[in-house]
Amino acid sequence: MNRINLNQLYYFYVIAKEGSIKSACEKLHLTQPTLSGQLKKLEDFIGGPLFERKYRKLQINSLGEKVLKKAEKIFVLSDELVNSLNNSSL
């Protein structure tokens, strides 16, 4: 079974939300080559580009929109899990 790399998915999620790799780098405290490389690996895994690259800007494409919607659900569930663990006595 192939499993998606959740770190790469999170980096994509932040890039999409921030609107640029540069802004995502600042938020994640990572370098541009690191984020670009991780995005490329995710795109290779998924089988296509997630953004259209135009004049040094990224615009999310239809595949990217589909992946973003699923990623949002994954990270909402992740937050809910962490919150439930923090609010329970183990």
N, C-alpha and C positions, 0 to 999 in steps of 0.2 A: 504494500500500500504506500503510495506516495503521500507525503505529508507536507503541507505548506509551512514555510518558515515564518513563525509568528512575528519575529523581529522585523523581517523584511516587509511583512504585511503592515506592521505598525508604522514603519518608516514611510511606506506608500501613503498610508492614512494621513500622517502628519503633513507630508508634501502636498497632498490633495487639499487638505483643510487650510494650509498656509498659503497655497497658491504658487509657491516657488521652492526650489531646492535651497536657495540662499536663506529664506526665512525659516525653513525647516531645520537647516543646519544650526541656526542660532538657537532655536527652541530645544533641539536635541543635544546640543553641544558636541556635534560631530562635524567632520570636514566634508567639503563638497565631494571630493573623490570617493569618500566612504559611502555617502548617501547615493550618489549616482551609480556606484558599483552594486550596491544592494538593490536598488530599483531595477537595474539591468538583470540581475539574477532572478528577481521575482518575475519580471516580464518574460524571461526565458522559460521559467517554470510554468507560467500560465499559458505561454504560447503566442504572445502578441504584445504590442505596446499598449500602455495604459494611458499615455498622454500623447498629444500631438505637439511636436516641438516646432514653434514658429518664432523666429526672431528673438531667440534667447528666452522665450517665455514658454511655459507649459500650459496646455489646455487639455483638461481631462476628456478622453474620448468615450464612446459608448461602452467599450469593454471596461474601461476604467470606472465608469459610473456603476456598472454592475458589481464590480469587485468592491468598490467603495461602500455600496449599500450593505453588502455581506460583512465587510470589515467593521462597519459601524455596529452591527448586531453583535459581532464577536466581542468587541471591546466594551459594549454596554453590559453584556453578560459577565465579562471578566470583572468589571467594576462592581456589579451586583454580588458576585461571589466573594470578592475581597471585603465588601461592606458587611455581608452576612457573617463572614468569619470574624471580623473585628467586633461585631455586635453580639457574638455568642460566647458563652464560657465553655472553653474546650477542656 
